[in-house]
Amino acid sequence: MASEPTPLSPDDLALLDRLATRVVELHMEVPAILTLETSKPLSLLASQTLVFFEPIVQSLFRFDGYRRFTALVERRDALETLTQKIEEQSERASAERRRQSELRRAARAARRS
């Protein structure tokens, strides 16, 4: 009988939050969620691949928490949490864009009057 996975630490959640924020900033929500959902069965292999490429990634990009992220990729609950965070932040960003669009539309209408 498998035991319950340990809960994600506050540092893990903060890392997932930062990653979700960056994905939404880049408007990459759909490809990110698709990748996360399809890679769940291969999460251990994905994690080991990330470990293999770490020297190259670290030499090209500054990514604090890379090793923590590779450990999180092994955990399906972490992938699910990341997916949820991306969806939540995407919803907030879409609502903000709609609000800004409505404000611009109202300002244009006011100028015409």
Backbone torsions as a table, in degrees:
resi	resn	phi	psi	omega
1	MET	NA	126.5	-177.6
2	ALA	-80.1	142.9	178.2
3	SER	-85.1	162.4	178.0
4	GLU	-65.4	140.0	177.1
5	PRO	-66.3	149.5	177.9
6	THR	-65.9	143.2	-179.5
7	PRO	-64.4	154.1	177.9
8	LEU	-68.2	137.5	-180.0
9	SER	-75.0	162.9	175.3
10	PRO	-57.8	-35.6	177.2
11	ASP	-65.8	-40.0	177.5
12	ASP	-63.3	-45.2	-179.9
13	LEU	-64.3	-37.8	178.2
14	ALA	-65.1	-40.2	178.0
15	LEU	-63.7	-44.5	178.8
16	LEU	-64.3	-37.0	175.9
17	ASP	-61.9	-46.5	179.4
18	ARG	-61.9	-41.7	179.6
19	LEU	-65.2	-44.0	178.4
20	ALA	-62.6	-41.1	178.4
21	THR	-60.3	-44.2	-179.1
22	ARG	-66.0	-40.3	178.3
23	VAL	-60.3	-43.8	-179.2
24	VAL	-68.8	-39.4	177.2
25	GLU	-58.5	-36.5	-178.8
26	LEU	-85.9	0.0	-177.9
27	HIS	57.6	41.1	-178.8
28	MET	-111.2	27.6	-175.7
29	GLU	-59.6	-49.3	-175.3
30	VAL	-63.5	-51.2	178.7
31	PRO	-63.2	-34.9	-179.9
32	ALA	-66.4	-46.6	-179.2
33	ILE	-65.9	-41.1	177.5
34	LEU	-59.8	-44.8	179.0
35	THR	-63.9	-44.6	179.8
36	LEU	-62.9	-44.1	-178.5
37	GLU	-66.4	-40.0	-177.9
38	THR	-78.9	-20.2	-176.5
39	SER	-92.9	-4.4	-178.8
40	LYS	-53.7	-45.6	179.7
41	PRO	-65.3	-22.3	-177.8
42	LEU	-108.5	25.4	-172.9
43	SER	-61.4	-37.0	178.7
44	LEU	-65.7	-44.4	178.1
45	LEU	-63.1	-41.6	178.5
46	ALA	-62.0	-41.8	178.9
47	SER	-62.4	-44.2	-179.9
48	GLN	-67.3	-33.3	175.7
49	THR	-64.8	-41.4	177.0
50	LEU	-62.1	-40.2	177.7
51	VAL	-62.7	-42.6	-179.7
52	PHE	-60.3	-42.4	-176.5
53	PHE	-87.1	1.6	-177.0
54	GLU	-53.5	-46.7	-179.0
55	PRO	-59.1	-38.4	-179.9
56	ILE	-70.3	-47.1	-178.2
57	VAL	-61.9	-45.2	-178.0
58	GLN	-67.1	-28.5	178.8
59	SER	-78.0	-25.2	-178.9
60	LEU	-94.5	-35.5	-173.9
61	PHE	-130.1	146.5	172.8
62	ARG	-89.2	112.6	-178.9
63	PHE	-136.1	92.6	176.9
64	ASP	-65.3	139.2	178.3
65	GLY	85.7	15.8	-177.7
66	TYR	-58.8	-47.0	-178.9
67	ARG	-65.7	-38.0	177.2
68	ARG	-62.3	-41.0	179.6
69	PHE	-63.8	-41.9	179.8
70	THR	-62.2	-34.8	177.3
71	ALA	-70.5	-36.3	-179.7
72	LEU	-69.7	-31.5	-179.3
73	VAL	-61.2	-28.0	178.4
74	GLU	-68.4	-22.0	-174.3
75	ARG	-96.0	119.4	179.7
76	ARG	-65.1	-32.7	178.3
77	ASP	-66.4	-32.8	177.4
78	ALA	-70.3	-39.0	177.7
79	LEU	-64.9	-39.1	177.9
80	GLU	-66.3	-40.8	177.7
81	THR	-63.2	-42.7	178.3
82	LEU	-62.3	-43.2	177.8
83	THR	-59.3	-44.9	179.3
84	GLN	-63.3	-41.5	179.6
85	LYS	-64.3	-40.7	178.0
86	ILE	-63.0	-45.0	-179.7
87	GLU	-62.5	-43.7	-179.8
88	GLU	-63.7	-47.4	-178.7
89	GLN	-67.4	-33.9	177.3
90	SER	-65.0	-41.7	177.7
91	GLU	-61.3	-45.0	179.4
92	ARG	-63.7	-42.2	180.0
93	ALA	-64.9	-40.3	178.3
94	SER	-65.0	-41.8	178.6
95	ALA	-63.5	-40.1	178.6
96	GLU	-66.5	-40.4	177.5
97	ARG	-64.2	-40.4	177.0
98	ARG	-63.2	-42.8	179.3
99	ARG	-62.2	-44.4	178.5
100	GLN	-63.2	-40.2	178.5
101	SER	-63.1	-42.9	178.3
102	GLU	-64.0	-39.6	178.3
103	LEU	-64.1	-42.3	178.2
104	ARG	-64.4	-41.7	178.9
105	ARG	-62.9	-41.6	179.0
106	ALA	-67.0	-38.3	179.1
107	ALA	-65.7	-41.2	177.0
108	ARG	-63.0	-41.8	179.7
109	ALA	-65.2	-37.9	179.8
110	ALA	-67.5	-36.5	179.3
111	ARG	-68.1	-33.5	-179.6
112	ARG	-71.3	-29.1	-176.4
113	SER	-73.7	NA	NA
